[in-house]
Amino acid sequence: MARAGGITNAVNVGIAVQADWENREFISHISLNVRRLFEFLIQFGKIILDKFSSLEWFLHLSGVWRFSLCAEATTKSKLASLNEKLDTLERRLELLEVQVGTASANPSLFT
């Protein structure tokens, strides 16, 4: 009987060791990917800083940014106007549907 308990404990220990190795492998993969991401961000930052060291590039980029903000505001304004027109058309369509429904229910209006 004592021997069977020893085997069970050995199996439990083996399962625990295997789970520990799997956890360590997972943590290792996560650590490696975080390190790679960090290195990429550092390299990307260096490239951006090199580009921004040129004042001309910075002014060009800020001009593009201002233009895109202006274009976005114009687009939002046009979409709001279009939305108002669609609301008006929807209300008119609902009114016409009610009128057609009323006329259909009362055919004497056509005579």
C-alpha positions in Angstrom: 0.0 0.0 0.0 2.8 2.4 0.8 4.2 1.9 -2.6 1.0 2.9 -4.4 0.9 6.1 -2.5 4.5 6.8 -3.5 3.6 6.4 -7.2 0.7 8.7 -6.8 2.9 11.4 -5.2 5.5 10.9 -8.0 2.8 11.4 -10.6 1.5 14.5 -8.9 5.0 15.9 -8.6 5.5 15.1 -12.3 2.3 16.9 -13.3 3.3 19.9 -11.1 6.8 20.0 -12.7 5.3 19.8 -16.2 2.9 22.6 -15.4 5.7 24.7 -14.0 7.8 24.2 -17.2 4.8 25.2 -19.3 4.2 28.3 -17.2 7.9 29.2 -17.4 7.8 28.7 -21.2 4.8 31.0 -21.5 6.4 33.7 -19.3 9.6 33.4 -21.4 7.6 33.9 -24.7 5.8 36.9 -23.2 9.0 38.4 -21.9 10.7 37.9 -25.3 7.8 39.6 -27.2 7.7 42.5 -24.7 11.5 43.0 -25.2 11.0 42.9 -29.0 8.2 45.4 -28.8 10.3 47.7 -26.6 13.3 47.5 -29.0 11.0 48.3 -31.9 9.6 51.4 -30.1 13.1 52.6 -29.3 14.2 52.2 -33.0 11.0 53.9 -34.2 11.5 56.7 -31.7 15.0 57.3 -33.0 13.8 57.5 -36.6 11.1 60.0 -35.6 13.6 62.1 -33.7 15.9 62.1 -36.7 13.1 63.3 -38.9 12.0 66.0 -36.4 15.5 67.3 -36.1 14.8 68.9 -39.4 12.6 72.0 -38.8 11.4 71.9 -42.3 10.0 68.4 -41.9 8.3 69.4 -38.6 6.6 72.4 -40.3 5.5 70.2 -43.2 4.0 67.7 -40.8 2.3 70.3 -38.7 0.8 71.8 -41.8 -0.5 68.5 -42.9 -1.9 67.9 -39.5 -3.7 71.3 -39.5 -5.1 70.6 -43.0 -6.4 67.2 -41.8 -8.1 68.9 -38.8 -9.7 71.5 -41.1 -10.8 68.8 -43.5 -12.3 66.7 -40.7 -14.2 69.7 -39.4 -15.6 70.5 -42.9 -16.5 66.8 -43.4 -18.3 66.7 -40.0 -20.2 69.9 -40.9 -21.3 68.4 -44.3 -22.3 65.2 -42.7 -24.4 67.1 -40.1 -26.1 69.1 -42.9 -26.8 65.9 -44.8 -28.2 64.2 -41.7 -30.6 67.1 -41.2 -31.8 66.8 -44.8 -32.3 63.1 -44.4 -34.3 63.7 -41.2 -36.5 66.1 -43.1 -37.0 63.6 -46.0 -37.9 60.9 -43.5 -40.5 63.0 -41.8 -42.0 63.9 -45.3 -42.0 60.2 -46.2 -43.8 59.3 -43.0 -46.4 62.0 -43.7 -47.0 60.7 -47.2 -47.3 57.1 -45.9 -50.0 58.3 -43.5 -51.8 60.2 -46.3 -51.7 57.2 -48.6 -52.9 54.9 -45.9 -55.8 57.2 -45.1 -56.7 57.5 -48.8 -56.5 53.7 -49.2 -58.8 53.2 -46.3 -61.3 55.7 -47.7 -61.8 55.0 -51.4 -64.7 57.6 -51.6 -62.0 60.3 -51.7 -61.2 59.2 -55.3 -64.7 59.6 -56.7 
